[in-house]
């Protein structure tokens, strides 16, 4: 994942991603929607939350392969 993501809004995937998204809000500037979650297992909840919208994704920890639009930290 790049050191800095540029995003205009952030949404968290309930429930683990809500606190992560809240912590990221202070870094909002301009750019696409950022969808945040704490742990990605299959990616289904991230895809469901994305709902076909143009977005970037970030997760703290990935247990499996991430969709191309999602960047894991670990």
N, C-alpha and C positions, 0 to 999 in steps of 0.2 A: 504494500500500500504506500502511496505517496506520503511524504511527510505532512503535506497540507492538502486538505480537500477544500474546494471552494463550493459552497452551497448556499442557497437562498432561503431555504426552509428545512426544518427537520421534523420528522415524525418517528415515534418509537413503536415497535411492534409489542403489543401487550403480552405479557406484563413486564418481562425482563428488560425490554428495550425502552420502556417509558422513562426510567431514571437515566439511562444512558443518553437518550435524546435530550432530556432536560439539561444535562451537563454540557452537551454540545451546542445548545442554543446561543451561548455567549460568543460563538465563533461564526455565526451566520453573517454572510455578506451578500453576495450576488451569485446567482448560478442556479443549478437544478435542485430539485427536491432531494434530500438525503433521508433514507430510511435506515434506522438504526435498530440493532437487536444485540442482546448479550451473547447468546449461543446459537449457532446455526448447526442443525443436525442434517435435515434433508433439503432445506431451502424452501419448503412448502409455505411456511408462515410468511416468509419474506415476499414470495411471489403473490400470495393472497393479499397482503397489505399493499403491494405495489399496484395491483389491479390494472395492469396494462399501461400505467402511467410512465412517462419518461422520468427516470430517477437513478440516482446512485445509491448503493447500499454499503453499509459498514457493519461489521460484527466484531465483537471482542475476540471470540474463540470459535473456530470452525471444526466440527467433528468429522466432516466429510467434505466432498468437493463443493465449491461455491459456484453459483451462477456467475457468468462473466461480468455482470453489473455489480457484483458484491465483492468488497475487499475485506478480507479477514486481517485482524491484527496478529492473532496467533493461530 
